[in-house]
Amino acid sequence: NNVGGQLTDAGNGSVLPGVTIGVKGTNQGTFSDANGRYTIATQSSDSLVFSFVGYITRTIHVGSRTRISVQLEPSNKTLNQVVVVGYGTQQKKDVTGSVGIVTMKNIKDMPVAGPDQALAGQIAGIQVSTSNGIPGGGPQVQVRGIGAVGAGSQPLYVVDGYPLTSSSDEVSNPMNAINPADIESMAVLKDASATAIYGSRGANGVVLITTKRGSSGIPTVQLTANYGIQAIPQKGRPNLMNGQEFAQFRKEAIEDNIRFTEHREPTDADVPEIYRHPELIGEGTNWFDAITRNAPMEEINLNMSGGTDKIRTYISAGYFNQDGVILNTGYQRFSVRANVDANISDRFKAGFNIAPSYTTRKGNARGEGRGETFGTASPIEPIYNPDGSYNAYIQSPGTFGLTNPVMALEQITNKSKSSRILFNVYGEYEILKNLKFKSTFNVDYQEGSNEYFRPSTLANENAAPPSIPSGSASSGSYLNWLNENTLTYQYNTSNGHAFTGLLGYSVQSQKEQYAGFNGANFPDDDIKTLNAAATLTGGTDKTEWALLSYLARINYAYKDKYLV
């Protein structure tokens, strides 16, 4: 039987288009039209679920009825939800820009290294993608596409009011220094009106991250631990020829070439011996399977929250370890955070946040052992020689000679380490009733290094080992600081008028330095540092910039209906 009806607002009687009507316990559903009307096929034993953003969901049993019209009650909980916006907060009902809110309970158990990865699938219009599975690598995050030419596609990340300037790439991701377990809320500013307060930096969207704060009362201690296994799904794996298929392919290619160029039938002598009887070779080596594995991932977090009405503290410590699905790759993070808030007097409050972290990474799964070799290495050749040593040079007649992909991953040294500290101190004073002045000082300091060494035991393309060892070393650091000062005024009248004004001034500066050197012609594999290299090239670089900003915002609302 078909059931129909009309959906209206219980408060003012207006029709509600776009309401979701579903049969409970099934995937069957429909939407109300522009006039709030709907029709859906049901049975007498079914129940209909009516849901709409900003309204309380209702469930009604169908029974023998053919018409069910419903009045939906507005959800005050949703409308009164406090939303973090640029330089302040607003009630959700008063927000005029496009702001997406991440439901934190949906991501609290996600096995992700950074908060940007947790955005995947949480908000409409946010695309999170990754081109590889490098442990600790950064995803590409796009908010409604690319909004700026020449400025990349990544959004601006603002942590506890501090706009971070560092951006991620497919290999490294500075956002991983922030432990997702310490995040209280995440909001994404998506359109021009919402991001305007951050100027051109917000052209690609703004992600506002608020970390957890302490609460007054009895101290609480929480310990969480997660463990999982990462595996590459069967669907999407490269379809590589096995040893027998490759030998058959090479044999037929040689025979066809002779027929075409020499105009005769080939003989066994024309075909290299290893290809003459493909059925005797067997499966051979699947190099993709050889360089990949099922990899564990683990995370442990400990936090404590407590305090009094005067002072509140949140302290946490976390450990994250992710082994890569490619051999000899992995990522580790050790993080600590302390957030302290204090009510110094009735008018003055202050606080600080400090969050040091230390990360290490081994291997980046690029180059040798991965894309350039596993797909082209001959599947006929084994990984190991009969005596158990590595088969260092992979080559079959008519193919490129390549280094052993497994051997390359195991013997190349490629290690990175990074230390970072985020610090914030603030003070807020109520000058007059409804007029507040707030000043913050923020510091972001990071230093990191990388070392790489390729031993002589590895082959070069079409050249069997030994090869000439090579290596490189690089290091860099940056110091970013920000001072912001804002005046906020709020005024509400008894007849429904509400004004909120914001004036601000900020200055931000960053100094960055980098040094990178390459070494060649090492005498042997024993000393891997650059002082042993006979040839040394490289250089250093320093950059510095500053940003001075003035900002203002005025919001007006009349009886929560008319918003400017």
N, C-alpha and C positions, 0 to 999 in steps of 0.2 A: 504494500500500500504506500501511496505517496502522502507525505506529511508536509504541510506548508504553513507559512505564517509571516509575521512581520516583527522586526526587532527594533526596539526604541530605547531611548535613555530614560531611566526611571525618574531622573530629576527634572528634566525640561520637556520630555516627550518627543525630542527630535529623533528622526530615523537614524539607524546605524548601518551604514554600508560597510562591507568587508568583514563582517563578523564570521568567524569560523564555526561551522556547525558540523559536528562529527558524530558517528554512531559509536558509542562507547565500546571499547574492546576490539574495534576493527580499524582498518585503514580507510573506510568509506567516509567521505565528507564533502562539503560544499561551502560556498560563501554567500552571504547576503548581497543583493544587488544594490544599485544606487538608491533605490527606494526602501532599503532595509528588508526586502522580501526574499524568501528562500523556498525551495522545494527539494525534498530528499526522499528517496525510497527507503522504507523501514519495515520492520515486522512488529507485531504487537508486544513482543517480549523485549524490544530494544529500548535503550535509553539514549537521549540526545544530549550532547555536551556543547554548550554555547560559550565561546571564549573570545575575548577581544582585549587588545592592549589598553590598560587603564581602567578596566572594569572587572568586577568579581565574576569568576566563572560559575555557571549554573549547569546542573545536570537534572534533566526531567525525563521521567518514564513515559513512553509513548502510549501504551495500552491500546484502547480502541479509538483514540482521537485521530482526526485527520487534519486538524488545524491547531497549531501551538504557537501563539504569539507571546513573546517574552520581553519583559522590561529588565534591562541590565543595570545594576547599581554601580556607580563609579567606585573605584578602589582608592580610597584615600591614602592607603599605605603606599601605593605606587606613585600617586601624584605628589605626595609629600616627601618622597625619597630625596635625600640630599645628594646632589650631583656635583662632583668636582669639575670646575671649569678653570680657565686661565685666571690666575691670581684671585682665587676665591671659590666660593661654593654657592649653589643656587638650589632651590627646590625644583624638582623635575618639571612641575607644572609651569614654572616660570621661565624655562629654558626655551629660547627662540631659535637657536642654532641647532645643527645636527650633531648630537652627542650620543655615542654608543657606550653602553655600560657592560662591562664583562661580569658575568655571574661567577664570583670567585669559587663557589662550591663546585662548579663544573671543572675547575682546573687545579684544585688543591692536590689531587692525586696524580696529576699528569707527570710522567717521567721526562721532563724537559730541563735543559740546562739553563735557559734564560727566559725572561718574561715575554720577549718578542715571539718565541715559539709557541707560547701559551695562547696567543691571539687566534691561532688557526681554528676556524669554524665557530667562533664565538660571537662575531658581530657581522651583520650584513654590510657588504661593501668593502670588507677587509680581505685582501688576498695575501696568503702566506704560502710561499713556495720555497723549495730548496732544490738545488741542482745536483747535490751529492749527499752522502751520509757521513761527511767528515766530522768526527767527534769535536764538539765545541765550535763548529762552524756556524755562521750566521745565515738565517733565512732571508729571503727577499720579501719585505712587507710593503704592500701598496694599499693606500687608502683612496678608494675611488680612482684608481689609475695614477698616472704620473702628472703632477700638477705644476712642475717647473722644468724649464729647459736648461740643461747644463748643471743642474743641482742634484742629480741623482733621483732616486725614487723612494728612498727611505724616509719615513716620518721623523719628526722631532720628538725625542723622548725627554720627558720632564719628570724627574724623581724628587718628590717632596718639594716641588716648586723650583727645582734646579734644572734648567735646560742643559742636557749633556750634548757636547759637540762631537764626540767620537762616534763613528759609524761602523757598521759591521760589513764583512764580506763573506764569501763562501768558505774561507779558511779560518778567519778569526772573528770573534764577536765580543766586543767590549761589554755588551749588555749582559753577558754571562756572569759578570762580576756581581750582579744583583741576584741574590737567592730568591727564587719565586716563592719560597715558603715564608718570606718576610713581608710579602705584599698584602696589604689590606684591601685595596681597591684599584681598579684600572678603568680609565675612561678614555675614549677616543674622540677627539674633535675632528669632524669630517668635512664640514663645509667652510666657506670663506668667512661667514659671520662668526663662527665659533673659533676659528684659528686666527682671526685678524689681530688679536691682542699680542700675538707673537711675531707679527710682521712677516717678512718674506721667508723667515725660517720655517714658518708653519705652512708653506705652500703645499707640501706633500702630506698634510695632516699632522696632528699632534697626539701623542700617547701620554696621558697623565697617569703617573704611578704614585700611589700613596702607600707608604710602608706602615706596618703595625705600630701602634702606640701602647704605652702602658696604661693600666686601669687601676683605680683605687680599690682597696679591699684586700682580701686575703690573697697572698701571692699564689699564682698558679704555675705549674711546671708541666710542659708537654714534650714528649719524646715521640718522634715518628721515624719510621724506617721503611724503605721500599727496596725491593729487589726484583729484577726482571731480566729477561733474555731477549736480545735483539736478533732477528733473523730476516734474511732477505726473502721476500715472497717468491714463490715459484713463477708466478705470472710477472712478466717483464724481464726475466733473466735473459741474457743474450743466448741465442740458439747457435752454439758452436758445433762445428763438425768434430766427430771423434776421430781416432786414429785411422780406422778402416775407411771411413767416408773421405777423409782427407787424402789418403793414399789412392783411392779410387778416382777422386777428382784430379789429382796430379797425373795419374796414369792416362786418363782419358784426354786431358789437356795436351799432354805430350803427343799422344797418338793423333789427335785431331790436327795439331800443328804440323806434323809430318805430312799428313794427307793433303793439307792445304798448301804448304810451301814446297814440298818435294814431289807431290803428285804420285805417291806410292803408298802401299800398305806397310805399316810399321811392324817391326819384329821385336822379340823380347830384348834383344841387345840394345834397342833404341831407348828402352825404359830403364831408369836406374833400378838397381836390384831391390832396393827397399820398397819400391812401388809395384813390383811385378805381381805380387800375390797379396792384395789388400786384405783378403779374408783371414790371413795369418797374423795380422797386426793386432787385432782386437780393439778395445776401447781407447787405448792410449791414455793421454793426459788431458783432462778438462782443466785448463788453466784458470778459468773463472772460479771453479770450485776449489782449486788449489790455493788461491790467494784469499778466499773468503772463509768466514766461520760464523758460528753462532756466538754472539758476544754478550757478556753480562753487563748490567747497569745497576748501580746501587746508590742509595741516597739516605743519609741520616741527618736529622735535624733535631736540635734541642733548644727550647726557648723558655724563658721565664718572664712573667708579667705581674706587676703588682705596684703598690704604693699607697699613698694617703691622699687626702683632698688637696694637700699642698704640693706634693711631688709624686710623679708617676714614672715608672721605668719599664722598658722592654729590652731584654737582652737575649740574643740568640747566637748559636754557633751551628754551622752546617758543613757537611762533607758530601761531595758528589763525585762519583767515579763512573766513567763511561768508556768501556773498551770498544774500539771500532770493529765493524764487521769485516774490515780488511786487516790482514795480518800486521802486527806491530804498530798499530795506531791506537791512540787512546787520549783521554782528557780527564783531568782532575781539578777540582776546585775546593779550596778551604776558605770559609767565609765566617766573619764575626760581625755582629751589629749591636749597637747600643743606642737606644732612643730615650731621651730624658726630657720630660716636660715639668715645669714648676710654676705654680701660682705665687709669685713673690708678694703681691698685695692684691687688693680688690681690683686695681686698675692695671697692674703690670704683671705680665707673664713672660717667661723665657724658656728656652730649651736648646738642646743640641742633639744632633745625630752624628754618629761616626760608624763607618762601615769599611773596614779593611778586608781585602781578599787576596788570595794567592792562587794562581792557576798554572798548570803545566800541561804540555801537549807533546806527544811523540808521534812523529810521522804526520804527513798531511795527505797521504794517499793520492798524490798527483805525480805524473811522470812515470818513472821506471816502476815496473811491477803492477801498473794499473792500465790505463787506457791505451798507452802506446805499445804495450807488449802482450798482455794476456789475450788480446783479440787477434794478434798476428803471429804469435809464437806457434811453431809446429806442434800439433797434438801427438805426433808420433814419438817425440823425444820424452824420456822420463824426467822426473824431478831430481832423482838421485841416481848416482852410479851404483853398480853392484856392491861396492865396498861401503856404501852408506854416505859417501861424500856427495856434495852437490854436483849435478851436471851443469857446469858453469856456462856452457855455450850451447844455445838451442838453435839447431839448424838442420834442415833437411834439403836435399837437392832441389834447386830452383827457388828457395825461400831466403829471406833475409836472415842473417845470423844475429841473434839477439841474446841479451843477458837473461839468465833464468829469473822469471818474475818473482818466484818465492824467495830465491837467494837475495835478490835486490831488496825486497822489503825487509828481510831479516838482517842484512848486513849494512845497509845505509843508515847512518846516524842523522836524525833530523829531529831536534828537540827544541822546544820553545818554553819559556817561562815568563810570567808576568805578575807584577804586584801592583795593586791599585788601592787607593783609599779615597772614599767620599766623605766629606765633612761638611756639616751645616750647623750654624748657630743663629738663633733668632731672638728678637725681643719685640713685644707688642705692648703698646701703652694706650689706654683709653684717655685721650686728651679731654674730651667733653662727652656727654651722653651721645651715643651713636656715632662718634667720631674717633677713629682708631688710627694710630700710626704704627707701622710694622717695618722693621729693618732686618735684613738677613745678610749673612756672609757665608759664601759657599766655596769649597775647594775640591777640585778633582785632580789628583796626582797619580800618574801611572808611569811605570818603567818596565821594560821587557827586553828580552834578548833571544836570539836564535842561533843555533850552531848546526852545521851540516858537514858531513864528510862521506865521500864515496871512495871505498877502498880499491886497491889494485886487483883484488880477486874477482871483480865484476868485469864482464865483457862489455865492449862497445859494439855498436852496430857494425856487423860484418867484420869484426875483429875479436878474436878469441883472447881471453886473459893470458898474461897479466896486462892491466891497463895502467895509465898514469893516475895516481890518486889526486883527488881535488877536494876542496872544501870551501866553506864560507862562514862568516860570522857577522852578526849585526846586532845592534842595540839601539834603543831609543827611549825617550821619556818626554813627557809633557806635563806642564802645570797650568791648570785652568782655574781662574777664580772669578767670582761674581758677587757683586754687592747690589742689593735691591732695596729700595725704600718706597713704601706706598702709604697713601692716605685713603681710608675707606669711610664713607659716610652713608648711613641708612636712616631713612625717615619715613614713617607710616602715619597717615592721617586717619581720623576716626570715620571718615566717609569713603574709605576704600582706595585712596591714592597711596602708592608705595614708590619711593625713589631710592636708588642705590647709585652712588658715584664712586669712582676710583681714579686716583691720580698716582702716577708712579714715575720713578727715575731709576735706571739701572746702568751699571758699567761692568763690562766683562772683558777679560784679557786672557790670552793664552800664549805660552812660549813652548816651543817644541824643538827637539834636536834629535838627529839620527846619524848613525855611523854604520856603514856597511862595507865589508872587504871580502874579496875572493882570493883564494890561494890555489896555486897549481904547482905541479912538479914536486910533490912531496917525495922524499927519498924512500919511505916505506909506510906501512900502515900502523906503526906503533905509536907515533906521536901525531895526534889528530888536530892539534892547535895550529893556528896560522903561523906561528913563529918558525915552524919547520918547513914551510913552503918556500921553494926557490923563487917563485914569481908571485908577487902580491899586487893587486889592484883594488881600487875602491875610493871612497871619499866620505865626507861628512856634510851635513846640511842643517841649517837652523832656520826656523820660521817664527814669526811673531805677528799677532794681530790683536786688535781691540775693537770693542763694540759699545757704543754709547746709545742708550735708548730712552725715549720718553713715551709714556703710555697713558691713555685715559679711556674710561668707559662710563656710560650712563645707562642705567636700566630704569624703565618706568612701567608700572603695572596699575591697572584700575580694576579693582574687584576680581583679580585673578582671571579676567576675561580678555582684556585688551593689553597687549604686551608690546613694548617698544625697546 
